[in-house]
Amino acid sequence: MTACGGMHEPTGIEMVGQPMTACSGPVTATERRPPGAWNVLLRTEADIPLALAAMTIPEKVGQMVQADVSTASREDVREYRLGSITSTVPEGDLGTTAAWRELFDGYQSAALQTRTAIPVAVGIDAVHGHAYFDGESVILPHNIGLGATRNPALVGQLARVTARELSATGIRWTFSPTIAVARDIRWGRTYESFGEDVELQRMFASALVRGYQGRDPSADDAVGATAKHFIADGATNDGVDRGDATVSDADIRSMHLPGFVDAIDSGVISIMASFSSVNGEKVHGSRRLLTDLLKTELGFDGVVITDWEGVEMAGLTYRQSLAAGIDMFMLVKSWKSGLAEMIRLVETGEVPMARIDDAVTRILRMKLRLGLFERPFSSAACADAMGSQAHRDLARQAVRESLVLLKNEGGVLPLSRTRKVTVVGSHADDVAYQSGGWTKKWQGAQRDLYGHAARPIEGATSIVDGIRQVIGDDCVVDAGVDGFSDAADTVIVVVGETPYAEGVGDRAAEQLVLDEGQRELIARYHDAGKRVVTVLISGRPLLVAEQVEQSAAFVAAWLPGSEGRGIAEVLFGHYGFKGKLGFSWPRAVEQIPINVGDPDYDPLFEYGFGLTY
């Protein structure tokens, strides 16, 4: 075979240990607190009791409510003295960092026009980069891939990437990291976990919190972090999202709690309660877990926030959740009725003022730590960092290090950079598929459950495009989603799961398989005598023993995000494989769930497995 296009050298370098420079950009006159504001009293945490004494009940309770941009206007913030704003997905022309900053600064202006002039805190779900931004943000690998890197220094730098890109759009608070220990791969949130063992929770929880918050959470290039979901959300029976975890106190403390302890020790400003239950008790209503354990025993002095409409979703009352220790209520749809009910509970004495004062104290403390009283408005300092090459280089490094080589028969990998290769499969040229859930939209960037159109992922590189960049167009035979080509001896088949989030991704054990068309595609190329290199894009291990057998090489690539070139750089030998499994890989449906340390432990690939060149 004649040589095709010349070798394309990688542009990225191994960057761990090389800290990013601080953001620097224009500082506008609106970034400082307006002189003479009532909140001038709040300079330090020691001033909080004086502020509380001056606040009315509606002003206090307003601080405890987080509304959404889709349901609360700027006038609502001013009228109801709301304490926080979140954004599921902002609507309108928001493809620039300036547009986002203008949106949230508008809410901030409204907050500063209230009698107390207490600034709002703006938060968002940025669980793998600033993935909801309409422009060229960097989509990072999901946590399951980060766990496979076993590289907390790199992961801490990725959190810095997210913090800088969030700050560029006026957001000062992320609902991340998820530090669940996923014990059952049937769970639809498995990919939000680093792995099945507390070892990985402890390896990464602190690194992410410190990465997001930096040395000073009020800095231009830092954001507040949220450790979630407290507690044992990855241990629910049968892997049912928002289900019940039947688990002993000893297991709670040894398997599910240590990462939260590390996050608290690292100064995390907030912790989100889990939708799920522990031994039949809803976490959102558990004083034993939220107050006695988290606040009293562990000494957490930050904000305990609900999940999305958590009170209603858990079937609880506001009185129950307030008594349990919830400080801030994420009320995307029901904030008006929720606010009114909480005011009523306080005015009638059903909820003591001391509980409200505790919650507001924590909220004001968080806002002080975020520097919102001193700098309520957004800064453009990090605007030039959004989607930057430096950020993409780090993300691509994470992709490379997350790849786990499960099989390499006869040393088929690394592939030659000068010989033709066929690339085929549903996931080869689809950046929405390779990015997974929580990307542009809740369920992912593809056409969603409600028929809404796919949203573009600007600046992203698909896997086949990454291969083209590495070996040249002339060496790539693109066979599409399910085509067959006889033009090359080696075929890279890229297949996997389609995006999902939360309970939408819950599966029965027998459903954890590739679809029929994907299985037939691998079999067809294998039966034709081709050297099949299967790249699996998934949010968990799947039942693929037959497909592994039919492949000369098999790679678990997880949900790599926007930088598909990172996969090509390893397949073609610019870099070696480093990834190790964070989950035991079952060989048969009867083994699910399977975890390291189980009796009769006999997986297809064990926890920690990963070949190298």
C-alpha positions, 0 to 999 in steps of 0.5 A, a space after each residue: 500500500 502506498 503511503 498517504 498523507 504525511 504525519 501531522 504532529 500533535 500541537 498539545 503538550 503535557 501541561 500538568 505542573 504548569 499552572 495557568 496564568 491569572 486572567 487579565 482583562 479590562 476592569 469596568 467601573 461597574 464592577 465595584 459596589 455602589 457607594 453608600 449601599 446598605 450592605 456596606 455593613 457587611 465587610 466581614 463575617 463578623 458583621 453578619 449578626 448586625 445585618 440579620 438584626 436589620 432584615 425583615 422576614 421577607 428579606 431573610 426568606 428571599 435570600 433562601 430562594 434560588 429562582 431561574 432566569 426562565 421564570 424570574 425577571 429582574 423585577 422579580 428579584 427586586 420585588 421579592 429580594 431573591 437571594 440567587 439566580 440559576 439558569 437551566 439553559 438561557 434563551 435568546 442570542 447568548 453566543 458571546 461572553 458579553 451577552 451572558 455577563 449583560 444578562 446576569 449583571 441585569 439581575 445583579 443591578 436589580 438586587 442592588 436596588 433593594 433596601 438591603 442591596 444584598 447581591 445575588 449569587 448566580 449558579 449553574 450546572 457546569 459538571 464537565 466544563 461550561 457546557 451550557 454556553 452557546 459559543 466556543 466553550 471547552 467540553 471536558 470529559 465526564 467524571 468517569 473519564 477523569 477517574 480513569 486518568 488517576 491524575 488529580 493534578 490534571 483534574 484540578 487544572 481542568 477545574 480551573 479551566 471551568 472556573 475561568 470560562 464560567 467567570 468570563 460569562 458572569 457566573 460565580 458558582 458551579 453545582 459541581 463536583 459530583 463526588 458520588 461513588 457509583 455502586 451499580 452501573 444500571 444507574 443513569 448517573 454512573 458517568 458523573 462518578 469517578 468510579 465504584 470505590 471510595 479511593 477515587 472519590 478521595 483522589 478527586 474531590 479535593 482536587 476539584 474543589 481547590 481547582 474551582 475555588 483557587 486560593 481565593 474564591 473571590 478572584 476573577 478566575 475562581 468560582 464557588 464549588 458545590 459538593 454533591 449529592 449528599 449522600 449515598 446517591 450512588 448506592 440506591 437499590 438496583 441503581 434507580 435514580 432518586 431511589 432508596 439506598 439500603 446501606 449501613 452507617 458503617 458503609 456510609 462512613 467508609 464508602 460515601 462520606 470521606 470525599 465530602 469530608 475532604 471537600 469540607 476540609 478544602 473549603 467548599 462553599 456549598 453542598 447539595 442534598 441528594 434527591 434520593 433516600 437513605 434507608 427509607 428516609 428522604 435526604 431532603 428531609 433528614 435532620 439526622 443527615 443534614 444537620 446532625 452529621 453534616 453541619 454539627 459532626 463534620 462542622 460544615 459552615 457553608 450553604 446546604 442547597 436543594 436539588 432542582 425543585 428538591 422539596 416537591 420532587 422528594 414529596 416533602 413539605 417546606 417545614 420538613 426540609 427547613 427543619 432538616 437543615 436546608 438553607 437555600 431552595 432551588 425553586 426553578 418553577 415554584 419559587 413564588 409559592 415556595 417563598 410565600 409558604 416559607 414566610 407563612 411558616 416563619 410568621 406563624 412560628 411553625 419554623 423558628 427564627 433561629 433556623 432562618 437566621 442560621 440559613 441566612 447567615 450561611 448564605 451571607 457568609 458564602 456571598 462574602 467568600 465569593 467577594 460579591 459584596 465587594 465586586 457584585 458585577 461580572 468581570 471581563 478579565 477571563 473573556 479571552 480565555 473562553 474556548 482558548 487553545 490552552 484550555 483545549 490542550 488541557 482538555 485534549 490531554 485529559 481525553 488521552 489520559 482517560 482512554 483505557 486499552 482493554 485489548 490489543 491483540 498482536 500489537 495492532 495498536 498503535 496504528 500506522 500513520 501512513 496507511 489507510 484506515 476505514 472509520 465507521 460508526 454512529 459515534 465517529 462524527 457526532 460531537 453531541 454523542 461523544 459529549 453526553 448529557 449535561 451538554 448544551 441541554 439537560 439530556 445532551 446536545 442532540 435532538 431531545 426527548 421533547 423533539 427540540 432541535 440539536 444545539 451546535 457544539 462550536 469549536 468541537 472536533 469529532 473523532 473522525 475529524 481528529 483522525 484526519 488531523 493526525 494522519 491526513 485526509 488521504 489516509 481516512 476512508 469515511 464509511 459513515 454511520 453503518 457503511 462497509 468499505 474494503 479500501 483498508 485492512 484496518 477499520 476503526 469502529 466508533 460506537 456506543 450509547 446515545 446521551 442521557 442524564 439522570 433517571 432517563 439513563 437508568 437501564 435494566 441490566 440486560 439493556 446495557 448492550 450496544 444496539 443491534 446495528 452496532 453489534 452487526 457492524 462490528 461483526 460484519 467487519 470482523 467476518 470480512 477479515 478486517 482488523 477491527 479497532 473498536 472505540 466505545 463511547 459510553 457512560 459506563 461499562 457495557 456488556 460487550 464480551 462478544 464485541 471484544 472477542 471480535 475486535 483486534 483492539 478495544 478501547 473504552 473512551 467514555 464521554 470525552 467531550 469536545 476534543 475528539 483529536 485526543 483519541 486519534 493521538 493515542 490510537 496513532 502513537 503520538 502518546 501512549 495509553 495511561 487510563 485505568 478502569 474506575 469500574 469493574 467490567 462485567 462479563 455477563 448480565 448476571 454479574 450486575 452489579 459488580 464491585 471490586 471486593 465482591 465474593 466470587 469477583 470474576 469480571 471481564 476486566 477488573 477494577 484498575 485494569 488498563 493495558 499500555 503500549 
